[in-house]
Amino acid sequence: MKKKTVLQKLAAAGLALAMVAGTLTGCGGGNDAAGNDNADAAQTEDAATSEDTSADDAAQADDGAAADAEGDTAAAGDFTDYSAGFPETVTLQVPVYERGWEGWNPTDNYWTKWIQENFGEKYNVNVEFISIGRSTEVQDFTQLLSAGSAPTFVFHYDYPNILAYYAQDAYQELNADEIAYYAPSFWERMGDIIQDYGTIDGKLMVVMGDRTELVSSNFGTLIRQDWLDDLGIAMPTTLEEYNDMLMKFKEAGYGFATVGSGGGQLLNKSFNFDNSFRDLSDREGIALNSDLAVAAFSWEPTKEYLRNLNYQYQNGLIDPDFYLDTDGNQAKANFTSGKAATYSCYINAGTNENVIQPLLQNNPDAKISILDPGALAPGGKAQARKYWPFGMIYGINADATDEERIAAWMYIEWMNQDDVLNTLQNGFEGKNYELKDGVKAPTGYTGEEKLSNNDNGDYWCLVNANKKYDSEEEFKKAIIYVNAPVGYEYLIEDILKYQEKYADGFDPDTCFTVPIESLAEYSSDLAELWKESYVQLVTRATSDEEFESMYEEMKQEYLDAGYQEILDEKKAAWDAGQYH
């Protein structure tokens, strides 16, 4: 197959699509118990007990997988057997998130070398990791695609963005028999879901990693418990109580609140910030307006969210510069310095070093708790996006050669083997983890073989959104060991408690089965208009009457700028039943 050329309109369209950073579940690109975006928590069987045995086991498992993959060509189709390796070196470019973790190079570390040694060298594949900014994901992919230099895999955690890539001809059509031949165990596990959700316009275009049914998140909002105690304030459970608490903090000379994970969630991370303001019974309304690619400025829940934000801003209850904090770093700095009452983040082992200890250095008497998510919801009705039955979604770059695509399937199959996956997820017993109560408990190991802050999730996300456990009981025990900062296990316990409390508020977004082409056409311009409009609305409206007047004018401008066409196109797809 000759290389295809990706349409250059990717650059023109801009594809200012959003990533998710949720509320209760952490992101509609949510996070799993190991801190992995848009993923539940789960864990597979035992990892290898040492570095050497892990590598050997990985090779053995790969031998078995290759034997299975060789299969019967007559039955599987006319496919070339590469189980002995490619005759000429194939370069496989794999995207990996750059999250700004101090001291971590996502493209060059022990584990990228381990992958090259255990997979690449065996099959004569050069595995090259390509850095993709977590908060600039779509923009990064768009630029790479436009320049003809995108990696072999083009991925996203959220389906609407995948559809937008498809609409821009970023992917090549896939062959189910080919995937089953080169990745048999992965296809056996995921084939039905792939053929269902991966089919767009009647063609198989994308595949996706697995997701366990055990759902959890390690995303939560830290709050200064000592401030609550000092003022005799009970933990707020409604938005009304939360605003009252912030007013008392202000009057007492304490600090303000941060806005989510920083104002960036309103700019380039997430357009599901209004979850708790929604009516979950309005399925059509959610289908038309809940979109990770463009802000639903004309939607009533968004209006009411912004009205509350305006109230908080005008009364000095939140960081006055929140809208400048595009990466969340200022929100963290405000919290650790003692200026802020709250800070929303993923709670994991790294939270101790990155958040808690800096806070204690500046404020030795500080005590922290997890804010009840109901405190961010009108009437205390916390809600969040529910996961789809899959994790990471990805297609093969339209410019990829046959050999590169096949190498991609072989890579997926290799990583799908239990021992490989377990080693990548947990590391080595005696170094990265020790067994406690039958689960792998991280030791806090900081040597060369240390895992990333999300247990290497950015490498194994292509096959699994989460770790796996045999039971819910084991799962709950394990995620405390995995995620809780030492001495702060209660933080994860509280997150689990709140997730159970608000379980009825989890609901999935509609997943359209056709691309909403107007999104690609208008999303870039709408993103800029949204930034300008919401900041003005929140910071300049000094009365509710002024808020209403400004909102109506800005809403109409937003609709006229292309959003009405997006709504109309979604409505047509909804009426035609083109959705999951």
Secondary structure, 3 states (H helix, E strand, C coil): CCCCCCCCHHHHHCCCCCCCCCCCCCCCCCECCCCCECCCCCCCCCCCCCHHHHHHHHHHHHHHHHHHHHCCHHHHCCCCCCCCCCCCCEEEEEEEEECCCCCCCCCCCHHHHHHHHHHHHHHCEEEEEEEEECCCHHHHHHHHHHCCCCCCEEEECCHHHHHHHHHCCCECCCCHHHHHHHCHHHHHHHHHHHHHHCEECCEECCEECECCCCCCCCEEEEEEHHHHHHHCCCCCCCHHHHHHHHHHHHHCCCCEECCCCCHHHHCCCCCCCCHHHCCCCCHHHHHHHCCCCCCCCCCHHHHHHHHHHHHHHHCCCECCCHHHCCCCHHHHHHHHHCCECEEEEECCHHHHHHHHHHHHHHCCCCCEEECCHHHHCHHHCCCEEECCCCCCEEEEECCCCHHHHHHHHHHHHHHHCHHHHHHHHHCCECCCEEEECCEEEECCCCCCCCCCCCCCHHHHCCCECCCCCCCHHHHHHHHHHHHCCCCCHHHHHHHHHHHHHCHHHEEECCCECCCCHHHHHHHHHHHHHHHHHHHHHHHHCCCHHHHHHHHHHHHHHHHHHHHHHHHHHHHHHHHCCCEC
